[in-house]
Amino acid sequence: MVAVLYKLSVGKVRWKLRTVMADRKITNKALAEELDMNPVSISKLKSNDDLPEIGGDALARICEAITKLSGRNCDLEELIEYVPE
């Protein structure tokens, strides 16, 4: 019997907070104040290219804060992107 192994190809989920904040000219401090967080925590969130392990409520709060600060609607699709491998 011959065993055949298949490599399962899994894509990545890209985190684009840095890009969204830059496009909308939102500072770490402004977003941190809106979310009642420390600016250093926002900086750490921004530095990730892979989606951090945060829950749906946190994602919703981030989107709402970005919408409020920029005056433009923020959709979840702006913050995350699936990149197939």
Phi and psi in radians as a Rosetta constraint file:
Dihedral C 1 N 2 CA 2 C 2 CIRCULARHARMONIC -1.866 0.35
Dihedral N 2 CA 2 C 2 N 3 CIRCULARHARMONIC 2.224 0.35
Dihedral C 2 N 3 CA 3 C 3 CIRCULARHARMONIC -1.584 0.35
Dihedral N 3 CA 3 C 3 N 4 CIRCULARHARMONIC 2.323 0.35
Dihedral C 3 N 4 CA 4 C 4 CIRCULARHARMONIC -1.969 0.35
Dihedral N 4 CA 4 C 4 N 5 CIRCULARHARMONIC 2.166 0.35
Dihedral C 4 N 5 CA 5 C 5 CIRCULARHARMONIC -1.852 0.35
Dihedral N 5 CA 5 C 5 N 6 CIRCULARHARMONIC 2.319 0.35
Dihedral C 5 N 6 CA 6 C 6 CIRCULARHARMONIC -1.915 0.35
Dihedral N 6 CA 6 C 6 N 7 CIRCULARHARMONIC 2.357 0.35
Dihedral C 6 N 7 CA 7 C 7 CIRCULARHARMONIC -1.486 0.35
Dihedral N 7 CA 7 C 7 N 8 CIRCULARHARMONIC 2.079 0.35
Dihedral C 7 N 8 CA 8 C 8 CIRCULARHARMONIC -1.352 0.35
Dihedral N 8 CA 8 C 8 N 9 CIRCULARHARMONIC 2.097 0.35
Dihedral C 8 N 9 CA 9 C 9 CIRCULARHARMONIC -1.577 0.35
Dihedral N 9 CA 9 C 9 N 10 CIRCULARHARMONIC 2.087 0.35
Dihedral C 9 N 10 CA 10 C 10 CIRCULARHARMONIC -2.103 0.35
Dihedral N 10 CA 10 C 10 N 11 CIRCULARHARMONIC 2.335 0.35
Dihedral C 10 N 11 CA 11 C 11 CIRCULARHARMONIC -1.372 0.35
Dihedral N 11 CA 11 C 11 N 12 CIRCULARHARMONIC -2.976 0.35
Dihedral C 11 N 12 CA 12 C 12 CIRCULARHARMONIC -2.150 0.35
Dihedral N 12 CA 12 C 12 N 13 CIRCULARHARMONIC 2.682 0.35
Dihedral C 12 N 13 CA 13 C 13 CIRCULARHARMONIC -1.880 0.35
Dihedral N 13 CA 13 C 13 N 14 CIRCULARHARMONIC 2.022 0.35
Dihedral C 13 N 14 CA 14 C 14 CIRCULARHARMONIC -1.549 0.35
Dihedral N 14 CA 14 C 14 N 15 CIRCULARHARMONIC 2.411 0.35
Dihedral C 14 N 15 CA 15 C 15 CIRCULARHARMONIC -1.773 0.35
Dihedral N 15 CA 15 C 15 N 16 CIRCULARHARMONIC 2.122 0.35
Dihedral C 15 N 16 CA 16 C 16 CIRCULARHARMONIC -2.031 0.35
Dihedral N 16 CA 16 C 16 N 17 CIRCULARHARMONIC 0.496 0.35
Dihedral C 16 N 17 CA 17 C 17 CIRCULARHARMONIC -1.018 0.35
Dihedral N 17 CA 17 C 17 N 18 CIRCULARHARMONIC -0.752 0.35
Dihedral C 17 N 18 CA 18 C 18 CIRCULARHARMONIC -0.980 0.35
Dihedral N 18 CA 18 C 18 N 19 CIRCULARHARMONIC -0.811 0.35
Dihedral C 18 N 19 CA 19 C 19 CIRCULARHARMONIC -1.159 0.35
Dihedral N 19 CA 19 C 19 N 20 CIRCULARHARMONIC -0.786 0.35
Dihedral C 19 N 20 CA 20 C 20 CIRCULARHARMONIC -1.088 0.35
Dihedral N 20 CA 20 C 20 N 21 CIRCULARHARMONIC -0.778 0.35
Dihedral C 20 N 21 CA 21 C 21 CIRCULARHARMONIC -1.123 0.35
Dihedral N 21 CA 21 C 21 N 22 CIRCULARHARMONIC -0.707 0.35
Dihedral C 21 N 22 CA 22 C 22 CIRCULARHARMONIC -1.145 0.35
Dihedral N 22 CA 22 C 22 N 23 CIRCULARHARMONIC -0.787 0.35
Dihedral C 22 N 23 CA 23 C 23 CIRCULARHARMONIC -1.061 0.35
Dihedral N 23 CA 23 C 23 N 24 CIRCULARHARMONIC -0.594 0.35
Dihedral C 23 N 24 CA 24 C 24 CIRCULARHARMONIC -1.730 0.35
Dihedral N 24 CA 24 C 24 N 25 CIRCULARHARMONIC 0.061 0.35
Dihedral C 24 N 25 CA 25 C 25 CIRCULARHARMONIC 0.966 0.35
Dihedral N 25 CA 25 C 25 N 26 CIRCULARHARMONIC 0.846 0.35
Dihedral C 25 N 26 CA 26 C 26 CIRCULARHARMONIC -1.813 0.35
Dihedral N 26 CA 26 C 26 N 27 CIRCULARHARMONIC 2.235 0.35
Dihedral C 26 N 27 CA 27 C 27 CIRCULARHARMONIC -1.503 0.35
Dihedral N 27 CA 27 C 27 N 28 CIRCULARHARMONIC 2.806 0.35
Dihedral C 27 N 28 CA 28 C 28 CIRCULARHARMONIC -1.002 0.35
Dihedral N 28 CA 28 C 28 N 29 CIRCULARHARMONIC -0.757 0.35
Dihedral C 28 N 29 CA 29 C 29 CIRCULARHARMONIC -1.087 0.35
Dihedral N 29 CA 29 C 29 N 30 CIRCULARHARMONIC -0.781 0.35
Dihedral C 29 N 30 CA 30 C 30 CIRCULARHARMONIC -1.121 0.35
Dihedral N 30 CA 30 C 30 N 31 CIRCULARHARMONIC -0.794 0.35
Dihedral C 30 N 31 CA 31 C 31 CIRCULARHARMONIC -1.167 0.35
Dihedral N 31 CA 31 C 31 N 32 CIRCULARHARMONIC -0.693 0.35
Dihedral C 31 N 32 CA 32 C 32 CIRCULARHARMONIC -1.066 0.35
Dihedral N 32 CA 32 C 32 N 33 CIRCULARHARMONIC -0.759 0.35
Dihedral C 32 N 33 CA 33 C 33 CIRCULARHARMONIC -1.114 0.35
Dihedral N 33 CA 33 C 33 N 34 CIRCULARHARMONIC -0.728 0.35
Dihedral C 33 N 34 CA 34 C 34 CIRCULARHARMONIC -1.137 0.35
Dihedral N 34 CA 34 C 34 N 35 CIRCULARHARMONIC -0.589 0.35
Dihedral C 34 N 35 CA 35 C 35 CIRCULARHARMONIC -1.668 0.35
Dihedral N 35 CA 35 C 35 N 36 CIRCULARHARMONIC -0.004 0.35
Dihedral C 35 N 36 CA 36 C 36 CIRCULARHARMONIC 0.987 0.35
Dihedral N 36 CA 36 C 36 N 37 CIRCULARHARMONIC 0.888 0.35
Dihedral C 36 N 37 CA 37 C 37 CIRCULARHARMONIC -2.223 0.35
Dihedral N 37 CA 37 C 37 N 38 CIRCULARHARMONIC 2.971 0.35
Dihedral C 37 N 38 CA 38 C 38 CIRCULARHARMONIC -1.443 0.35
Dihedral N 38 CA 38 C 38 N 39 CIRCULARHARMONIC 2.411 0.35
Dihedral C 38 N 39 CA 39 C 39 CIRCULARHARMONIC -0.976 0.35
Dihedral N 39 CA 39 C 39 N 40 CIRCULARHARMONIC -0.519 0.35
Dihedral C 39 N 40 CA 40 C 40 CIRCULARHARMONIC -1.138 0.35
Dihedral N 40 CA 40 C 40 N 41 CIRCULARHARMONIC -0.634 0.35
Dihedral C 40 N 41 CA 41 C 41 CIRCULARHARMONIC -1.137 0.35
Dihedral N 41 CA 41 C 41 N 42 CIRCULARHARMONIC -0.682 0.35
Dihedral C 41 N 42 CA 42 C 42 CIRCULARHARMONIC -1.135 0.35
Dihedral N 42 CA 42 C 42 N 43 CIRCULARHARMONIC -0.735 0.35
Dihedral C 42 N 43 CA 43 C 43 CIRCULARHARMONIC -1.030 0.35
Dihedral N 43 CA 43 C 43 N 44 CIRCULARHARMONIC -0.739 0.35
Dihedral C 43 N 44 CA 44 C 44 CIRCULARHARMONIC -1.142 0.35
Dihedral N 44 CA 44 C 44 N 45 CIRCULARHARMONIC -0.710 0.35
Dihedral C 44 N 45 CA 45 C 45 CIRCULARHARMONIC -1.080 0.35
Dihedral N 45 CA 45 C 45 N 46 CIRCULARHARMONIC -0.716 0.35
Dihedral C 45 N 46 CA 46 C 46 CIRCULARHARMONIC -1.169 0.35
Dihedral N 46 CA 46 C 46 N 47 CIRCULARHARMONIC -0.541 0.35
Dihedral C 46 N 47 CA 47 C 47 CIRCULARHARMONIC -1.292 0.35
Dihedral N 47 CA 47 C 47 N 48 CIRCULARHARMONIC -0.231 0.35
Dihedral C 47 N 48 CA 48 C 48 CIRCULARHARMONIC -1.401 0.35
Dihedral N 48 CA 48 C 48 N 49 CIRCULARHARMONIC 2.389 0.35
Dihedral C 48 N 49 CA 49 C 49 CIRCULARHARMONIC -1.683 0.35
Dihedral N 49 CA 49 C 49 N 50 CIRCULARHARMONIC -0.417 0.35
Dihedral C 49 N 50 CA 50 C 50 CIRCULARHARMONIC -1.645 0.35
Dihedral N 50 CA 50 C 50 N 51 CIRCULARHARMONIC 2.573 0.35
Dihedral C 50 N 51 CA 51 C 51 CIRCULARHARMONIC -1.038 0.35
Dihedral N 51 CA 51 C 51 N 52 CIRCULARHARMONIC 2.129 0.35
Dihedral C 51 N 52 CA 52 C 52 CIRCULARHARMONIC -1.232 0.35
Dihedral N 52 CA 52 C 52 N 53 CIRCULARHARMONIC 2.805 0.35
Dihedral C 52 N 53 CA 53 C 53 CIRCULARHARMONIC -1.409 0.35
Dihedral N 53 CA 53 C 53 N 54 CIRCULARHARMONIC 1.453 0.35
Dihedral C 53 N 54 CA 54 C 54 CIRCULARHARMONIC -2.189 0.35
Dihedral N 54 CA 54 C 54 N 55 CIRCULARHARMONIC 2.681 0.35
Dihedral C 54 N 55 CA 55 C 55 CIRCULARHARMONIC -1.431 0.35
Dihedral N 55 CA 55 C 55 N 56 CIRCULARHARMONIC 3.012 0.35
Dihedral C 55 N 56 CA 56 C 56 CIRCULARHARMONIC -1.092 0.35
Dihedral N 56 CA 56 C 56 N 57 CIRCULARHARMONIC -0.622 0.35
Dihedral C 56 N 57 CA 57 C 57 CIRCULARHARMONIC -1.104 0.35
Dihedral N 57 CA 57 C 57 N 58 CIRCULARHARMONIC -0.727 0.35
Dihedral C 57 N 58 CA 58 C 58 CIRCULARHARMONIC -1.143 0.35
Dihedral N 58 CA 58 C 58 N 59 CIRCULARHARMONIC -0.724 0.35
Dihedral C 58 N 59 CA 59 C 59 CIRCULARHARMONIC -1.062 0.35
Dihedral N 59 CA 59 C 59 N 60 CIRCULARHARMONIC -0.759 0.35
Dihedral C 59 N 60 CA 60 C 60 CIRCULARHARMONIC -1.098 0.35
Dihedral N 60 CA 60 C 60 N 61 CIRCULARHARMONIC -0.734 0.35
Dihedral C 60 N 61 CA 61 C 61 CIRCULARHARMONIC -1.117 0.35
Dihedral N 61 CA 61 C 61 N 62 CIRCULARHARMONIC -0.697 0.35
Dihedral C 61 N 62 CA 62 C 62 CIRCULARHARMONIC -1.109 0.35
Dihedral N 62 CA 62 C 62 N 63 CIRCULARHARMONIC -0.795 0.35
Dihedral C 62 N 63 CA 63 C 63 CIRCULARHARMONIC -1.054 0.35
Dihedral N 63 CA 63 C 63 N 64 CIRCULARHARMONIC -0.783 0.35
Dihedral C 63 N 64 CA 64 C 64 CIRCULARHARMONIC -1.087 0.35
Dihedral N 64 CA 64 C 64 N 65 CIRCULARHARMONIC -0.728 0.35
Dihedral C 64 N 65 CA 65 C 65 CIRCULARHARMONIC -1.153 0.35
Dihedral N 65 CA 65 C 65 N 66 CIRCULARHARMONIC -0.726 0.35
Dihedral C 65 N 66 CA 66 C 66 CIRCULARHARMONIC -1.107 0.35
Dihedral N 66 CA 66 C 66 N 67 CIRCULARHARMONIC -0.727 0.35
Dihedral C 66 N 67 CA 67 C 67 CIRCULARHARMONIC -1.045 0.35
Dihedral N 67 CA 67 C 67 N 68 CIRCULARHARMONIC -0.815 0.35
Dihedral C 67 N 68 CA 68 C 68 CIRCULARHARMONIC -1.112 0.35
Dihedral N 68 CA 68 C 68 N 69 CIRCULARHARMONIC -0.779 0.35
Dihedral C 68 N 69 CA 69 C 69 CIRCULARHARMONIC -1.264 0.35
Dihedral N 69 CA 69 C 69 N 70 CIRCULARHARMONIC -0.550 0.35
Dihedral C 69 N 70 CA 70 C 70 CIRCULARHARMONIC -1.741 0.35
Dihedral N 70 CA 70 C 70 N 71 CIRCULARHARMONIC -0.319 0.35
Dihedral C 70 N 71 CA 71 C 71 CIRCULARHARMONIC 1.345 0.35
Dihedral N 71 CA 71 C 71 N 72 CIRCULARHARMONIC 0.121 0.35
Dihedral C 71 N 72 CA 72 C 72 CIRCULARHARMONIC -2.161 0.35
Dihedral N 72 CA 72 C 72 N 73 CIRCULARHARMONIC 2.458 0.35
Dihedral C 72 N 73 CA 73 C 73 CIRCULARHARMONIC -1.063 0.35
Dihedral N 73 CA 73 C 73 N 74 CIRCULARHARMONIC 2.343 0.35
Dihedral C 73 N 74 CA 74 C 74 CIRCULARHARMONIC -1.871 0.35
Dihedral N 74 CA 74 C 74 N 75 CIRCULARHARMONIC 2.143 0.35
Dihedral C 74 N 75 CA 75 C 75 CIRCULARHARMONIC -1.786 0.35
Dihedral N 75 CA 75 C 75 N 76 CIRCULARHARMONIC 2.628 0.35
Dihedral C 75 N 76 CA 76 C 76 CIRCULARHARMONIC -0.985 0.35
Dihedral N 76 CA 76 C 76 N 77 CIRCULARHARMONIC -0.580 0.35
Dihedral C 76 N 77 CA 77 C 77 CIRCULARHARMONIC -1.094 0.35
Dihedral N 77 CA 77 C 77 N 78 CIRCULARHARMONIC -0.388 0.35
Dihedral C 77 N 78 CA 78 C 78 CIRCULARHARMONIC -1.294 0.35
Dihedral N 78 CA 78 C 78 N 79 CIRCULARHARMONIC -0.553 0.35
Dihedral C 78 N 79 CA 79 C 79 CIRCULARHARMONIC -1.523 0.35
Dihedral N 79 CA 79 C 79 N 80 CIRCULARHARMONIC -0.512 0.35
Dihedral C 79 N 80 CA 80 C 80 CIRCULARHARMONIC -2.249 0.35
Dihedral N 80 CA 80 C 80 N 81 CIRCULARHARMONIC 2.635 0.35
Dihedral C 80 N 81 CA 81 C 81 CIRCULARHARMONIC -2.521 0.35
Dihedral N 81 CA 81 C 81 N 82 CIRCULARHARMONIC 2.276 0.35
Dihedral C 81 N 82 CA 82 C 82 CIRCULARHARMONIC -1.506 0.35
Dihedral N 82 CA 82 C 82 N 83 CIRCULARHARMONIC 2.215 0.35
Dihedral C 82 N 83 CA 83 C 83 CIRCULARHARMONIC -2.040 0.35
Dihedral N 83 CA 83 C 83 N 84 CIRCULARHARMONIC 1.851 0.35
Dihedral C 83 N 84 CA 84 C 84 CIRCULARHARMONIC -1.163 0.35
Dihedral N 84 CA 84 C 84 N 85 CIRCULARHARMONIC 2.613 0.35
